[in-house]
Amino acid sequence: MSHTLPLLAPLLLLAASASAFRAPGLRPRLAIRVAELAAIGAILVTVLSGILLAQSGPGTGFKIGYGYMALAPRLDLVSLIMLALVSFIGWMVLRYAGTFLGGDERQGPFTGWMTATLAAVLLLVQSGTLLQLVIGWVATSLLLHQLLLFYPQRIAAQRAARKKFVISRIGDVALIAAVVLLAYSFGTGDIGEILAAARQTEAIPLSTTAACLLALAALLKSAQFPTHGWLTEVMETPTPVSALLHAGVVNAGGFLLIRFADVMLQAPVVLALLVMVGGFTALFGCIVMLTQSNVKTSLAWSTVAQMGFMILQCGLALFPIALLHIVAHSLYKAHAFLSSGSAIDTVASIRRPGPVAIPDARAVGRAFLLALAIYAVIGVLFGFADKPPQALALGAILIFGVAYLIAQGLADAAPRALTWRTSLYAISAATAYFALQRGADSLLHGTLPATPQPGPLEWSLMMLCVVTFGIVAVAQALFPLWAYHPAASGLRVHLANGLYVNALFDRLLGGWTLPRATSLPKAAMPDIAVSQVKE
């Protein structure tokens, strides 16, 4: 019965949602306070669940229903970490929303939709049965759709919400098909039993097909190329919704892959596909992000890139690191969106101490050699032999980003303090990566499968990723030397528009057309051609 305790967390938030919707006369401030208390209650439930997990071990709680149609929570380290993360971020977002929407006549309904969405996410991350997983997955998407259309009169909000709705329904179909295949293959709807059986048996065609469908559902949920456009366009919602989406809901794809890690390991070709799609999305998102001038749009492209890295990690079978990435990215991105309003003032107050440090080719070369040397020394201290090759390749990719910062410190005009600071940052980053990687593997040992030894295909993909990310990092470090070339100016324009992939996807979905019922009144409509409105 102790494993049923996590169900109290979504029930508390559902009760808060019902109280916010119950009566229009309910004071919005009271509704938001009730929601905050429910989120704090969910945090307390998570703490108690952690204590019970330490005492009784992982397991599935009391089942409501019978057979494949049963609902039950699962308590293990994966669900506990996700419960703690979602509850804490939910509490933060609700507190922020109380001030952000203060005085808005629709604050009560907004609070109701927000708490209901959080309840659905909490139900999803603690799923112990396939039926509960599907219900939580679909409910999260449908409830989030209401938040994306909080300002229904905004044309951009309609377009982005419609695009997400279509993509999400395709992902729902893929997940439901995968669930049916898993239930038929393993003869049970209990996720714990499926994972245990997958860990002990060889792959069968149906489970491999299920892994492919799970990967498709995760890719669509995590806004991977070329279906990423909806995530970069949902900026017409209140900032708390953006924070909840980018710090929470978009991580559902990665959680799905982590939860079914044992099943995914039975399909190496599917994992290779995740490496290719995730790696390309990460590169694409990083490059486009650097060309954006709008703060929230830049953060959105950053989320696309981070989701690409997370999918890349899952493809490399580094599931503990992927879970750690979800936690770190969620906390960072929630803070970034909630503080985005003051970002412009913060940047404007920064004064450069001296001339701009522009690294030349020699400085960039020294920076990358120094970064690799630091990475090698720290890796030897932590023990290279104990690390899977996939983790070493991922660390090499991450250290290339640090090398870009070192190049700034080694530039001719850079002050000595900047040189020391960037070098210390490289040492800290390498140390943190190896320490956190070892900590995540130790903590989740037995809960998530160990990373298998790579085969020829995996080695080829790892080398391709390392080389590609290294070339891009060098090009970015040398950017000041070629930024003013005419070809670079044109390239920046194309990159700022995401290479027009999103426009092509809009045309495919017919997303440029606007329903007549939501068009602006004639008195407010400028006298322009209809074709211009569509564009």
N, C-alpha and C positions, 0 to 999 in steps of 0.2 A: 504493500500500500504506500510505502514511502516514496516510491518512484512516481506516484500520481500527483505529488505535491506541486510540480511545475505547472500543472493545469490552472492553479490559482492565479498565476500571473496574467494570462489573457482574460480570464474571467473578471478580474478586477478592472481591467481597462474596458471591457465590454460594458460593465456596470456604469463606469464613468461616461462612456459614450451614450448609453441610454438616458442618463440623467441630463446630458447636454441637449439631446434631441426632444426630451419629453414635453417641455412647455416653452413656448416663445417668450413667456414672461420671466423665465428664469434668468437671473442676472448673469451676464457673461463672465464677470469676474469670479462668481461662485462656481460656474461651470469649469473654468480653467483651474481653479484651486482644487476642485474634486479630481480633475484629470491629473494634476501634479501629484496629489496624494496617492492616486492609483498607480502612477509610475514608481513612486517611492515604495509602495507596497510590492510591486513587481520586483524591485531590487532586493527587498527583504526576503521575498520568496526565493530568489536566486541564491542568496547567502545561505538560507536554510537548506536548499537543495544541495548546495556544495557540501555542507556538513553531513547530510544523509548519504551523499555519494561516497564520501570518504569512509563512512562507517559500513555501508552495505554493498558498495560496488555498483557498477553499471547494470542497467536492466530496463525492462519495459513495465509500465504501470498497469493499473487495472483497466481492462478492456471494456468499452461500451459497445455492445453489438456482438456479432458472431462471425467467425470466419473472415472472409475477405472484406466484409462490410463493417469491421470493427474500428473503433477509434481508441487510441491509447498513446500517452506520452512516453518518450524514451529519455532516460536520464543517463548521460555519459559525459565525458569531458567536452566533446564537440558541442553537444546541446547546451551544456552549462556555460561554456564560454560565449556562445551566441546569445543565450538568455541574458547574461550579464551585460553584454555589449548593447543589445537592442533596448533593454530596460534603461540603461544609463543614458544612451543617446536620446531615447524617447522622453525622458525626464528633462534633459537639457533643452530639447526642441520645444516642448510644451511650455517651459518657463519663458523661453524667448518669445514664443507666440503670444503669451499673455500680454506682453508689452508691445509687441509689433502690431498686433491687431486691436490694441486698446481703443475703444470708442467705435469700432466697426460694428454695425448693426447685425452682421452675420458672424460675429465671433463665436456665438453658441454653436451653430451648425458646423462651423469650421473645426471647433474643438471636438465635436462628435465624430466627424469623419476622420480626424487625425488619430484619436484614440482607438477608433475601430480598426484603422489600418495597422496601428501598432499591435493591437490584439491579434490580428491575422498573421503578422510576421512572427509574433511569439508562438502562435499555434504551429506555424510552419517549421520553425527551427527545432522544436521539441517533438516532431512527428515520430511516432513509434510504429505506425502502420502506413501502408501505401495510400489508403483512403484519406487519412488525415493529411498526408503530404499533399495530395491533389487538392483537397479542400482549402488548405492554407495557402497553397500556391495561387490558385484561381482567385480566392477572396482577396488576397493582397493586391493583385493586379486590378480587380474591379473597384476596390475601395480607393486605391491610389488614383484611378481614373477620375473619380469625383473631385479629388483635390486638385488635379491638373486642370479641371474645368471650373475652378472656384470663381474665376472671372469669365463666365461663358460668352460674354459679348466681345472678347478679344479674339480677333481672327487668328493671330499666331498661336494662341492657346488651343483653339479648335483644331488647327492643322497638326500641331505636335501631338495632341491627345488622340486624334484619329489615327495618326501613323503608329503611335505606340499601341493602340487598341488592336490594330490589324496584326502587328508583329507579335503581340502577347498572345493572341488567339492561336496563331500558328504554333507558338511555343507550348501552349496548353495542350493542343492536339498531340504534339510530339511527346510531352510528358505522360499524357494519359495512355498513349500507345506503348510507351516504355514500361509503365506500371503494369499494364495488362500482360505484356511479355514476361516481366519478372515474376508476376504472380503465377503464371502458367508454368514457367520454367522451374521454379523452386517449390511450387505447391503450397505457398503460404503468403499471407499479406503482412506478416511481421517483418519489419526492416532488420531487426537484430538477427533473426533467423536467416534471412537472405544473405546478410553480410558474412555470417559464420559459414554458411554453405559455400558461398563464392570463394572464401579464403581457402577452403579445403578441397574443392573440386576443380577439375579442368574446365576450360571454356567450352561452351556449347553454342551452336549457331544462334539460338534465340537470345541467349544472354549477351552475345556480341552485338546483335541487332539492337537490343535494349540499351546497351552502352552507347551506341551510335545515336539513338534517339535522345538519350539523356544529354549527350554532348550538344545536340542541336538545340534542345530546350535551354541549356545553360548559355550557349552562345547568343541566342536571341534575347535572353533575359539580361545579359551583361553588356549589351550594346556593342557587339563585336562587328568589325568591318564585314560587309558593307551596310549593315542594318543599324548603324550607330547614330543616325541622324536625329532620331527622336530625343535622345538624351541631350544633345547640344541645343535643342530648340525649346525645351520645356522651361523657358525663363520667364514666362508670363504668369507664373504662379507666385504666391507669397514666398518670401525667403525661407520660412520654416519648412515649407514643402520641399524646396530645393535641397535643404540640408537633410531632410529625412530620406529623400530619394537617393541622393548621391552618397550619403554615409550609411544607408541601410538597405533599402529595397533592391538597389542594383546589385548588391552582393549576393542575392539569392542564387544566381547562376553558379557562382563559385561554391557556395554552401552545398548545392545539389551535387556537384562533382566530388566534394570532400566527403559528404555523407555516404555516397555510393562508391568510395574509392576502391573497395575490393572488387566490385563489378567492373569498374573502369580498367583495372589492371588486366582483366581478361581480354581486352581489346587493344593491343599495342598500336595497331594502325589508327584507331580513333585517337589515342593519345598523341600520335605523331601529327594528326590533323589539328589537334588543339595547339600544339607547339607552333605550327605554321600560322594559323589564324591569329592566335594570341600574340605571337611575336610581331607579326606585321601590324596588327592593331596598335600595339604599344609604340612601335616606331612612328606610325602614321599620326597617332594622337599627340605624341610628344612634339613632333615637328610642327603640326598645325597649331598647337597650343601657343607656341612661341610667336606666332604671327597675329594673335588676337589682341585687340585693344580694350575690349569690354571685360571687366573683372569676372563677372559670373560666367560669361561664355568661355573665358580662358580656363576657369575652374572646371567647367563641364568637359572641355577637351582633355583636361588633366585626368578627370575620372575615366574617360574613354581609354587613355593610355594606361592608367593603373589597373583597370579591368583587364586590359590586354596582358599586362605582366602577371596578373593573378591566373588567367587562363593558361599562360605560358608555364607557370609553375605547376599547375595541375597536369599539363601535358608532359612535363618532365617527371611526373610522379612524386613531386615534392609537396605532398599534401599538408604536412605540418607547417611548412613555411608558407604555403598558401593561406592557411587559417590564420597564421600570425600576420600576414599581409592584410587580410580582411580587417583584423582588429586595429592595426596601425593606421591603415588608410581611412577607416571609418571615423576614428577619433580626430585625425587631422582634417578630414574634409568637412566634418560637422563644424569644427571651429572655423575653418576657412570661409564657409558660406555664412555662418552667423556673424562673422566679423567683416564680411565683404563691404558693408556700408561705409566703414571707416578706413578702408584700404587706401583710397585715393589720398585722403588727408595724411595718412602715415607715410606714403611714398613721397608726397610733396614736402614733408618736413625733413627728409633725409638730405644731407649736404655732403657732397664729395670733398674729402680732405685735400685733394690735389689733382694733378692731371690724370686723365683716364688711362688705365693700364690696358694696353692692347698687346696681347702676346703675338710674337712672330713664330715662324715655323720651328726655330730652335727651341723656344720656350715650350711650345706644345710637345715637341719630341721629348724634352727633359721631363715634362709633367707626366706623360704617359709611362715613361720608364720608371720614374719615381713611384707612381701609383702602383704599378705592377710589382715593384720591389717591396713596397710596404705590404701589399696583399700577400706576397710569397712569404715574407718573414712572419706576419701574423698567422698565416695558415700553418706554417711549420710549428709555431708555438702551440696552436690548438690541435695539431695532429692531422696532416693531410690524409694519412692512411685510414682514419676513421670516417672520412667524409665520402659520400657517394659522388661519382663524377658529375652527376647532374647538379649537385649543390655547388661544386667548384666552378662549373661553367656559369651558373647563375651569379655567383660572387664576382667572377671576372666581368660579367656584363654590368653589374652595379658599380664596380670600381672604375669603369670607364666614365661614368657620370661624375665621379669624384675627381678624375683626372682633369676634366674640364675646369673645375674650380682651382685646382693646383696651377693650371696654366695661367690663370689670372694673377696668382701670387708670384709666378716666375717671370712675368712680363718686365720689360726694362724699366717702365715708369712706376712699377708697383713698390710701395714702401716695404721695408723689411718686416714690419709687423704683419702685413698681409701675407707675406711669404710664409712666415711661421704659423700663422693662423690657419691657412689652407692646408699646410702639411699636417698639422695636428688634427685637423678635421678628417683628413684621409686616414690617419692612424685610428681615430675614434670610429670612423665608419666601418673600417675593416674589422676592428675588434668587436664592434656591436653585431656585425653580421654573423661572424663565427660563433659568438657567445649566444646570440638569440637562436641561431640554427641548432646549436647543441641543446639549448634549453627546450626548444619546441619538440625536438625529437625525443628527448628524455621524458618530457611531460606526457606526450601523446603516444608513447610506446605501448603497444597492445590495443590502443583505441583505433589508431590508423595504421594501415599496413606499412611495412618498411619499403624504402625505395629499392626496386630491383636493379640489377646490373644492366646497363644499356647494351643493346645489340647494335649491329652495323647501321641500321636506320637511325637509331637514337643518336649514335656518335656523329653521324653526318649532319643531323639537324642541329645538334649542340654546336658543332664547329661553325656551321653556317650562321647561327645566331650570334656567336661571339664575334666573328669577323664582321658581320653586318653592323652590329651595334658599335663595334670599334671604329669602323669607317665613318659612321654617322657622328660619333662623338668627336673624332678628329676634325671633320668638316665643320661642326658647330664651334669648336674651339678656334678654328681659323676664320670664323665668320667675319670678323671685322676687316680682314684682308680682301675679301671678295664681295662684301655686302653691297658696295656701291657700283658694281658692274651692272650694265643695263640688263643683262640676262637675269641677274639676281633680283632686280626690281620686279620683273614680270613673274618670276617664280614665286615671289612673296605674295603677289596678288592672287595667284592660283591657289597657293597654300592657304591663304586667309579664307578662301571660299571652300576649303576642304576638297580641292580638286574636283568640285562640282558633283561629287558622288551623291551627295544628299539631294541635289536638284534632280538628278536622274531617277533617284528612288521616289521622289515626289511625283514625278511624271508617270512612273510605273504604277503607283497607287492611285493616281488621279487626285493627289492631295492639293493641287493648285486651285480646284474648283471650290466655290463657297456656296453653302446652302442659302437660298433666298430668305429664309426665315430669320437668319442671323445677320443679314447685311445691315449696314448703317442706314438710318432714316435719310430720306431724300434731302431734308433740310441740312443735314450734316455731311452729306456726300459731296465732295468736290466734283466739279464738272470736268471729268476726264474720261478717256475712252475706257470701255470695259476691258479691253486687252491689257491696259496698264494696271487695272485692279488685279487681274489674274497674275500678273508678273510680280 
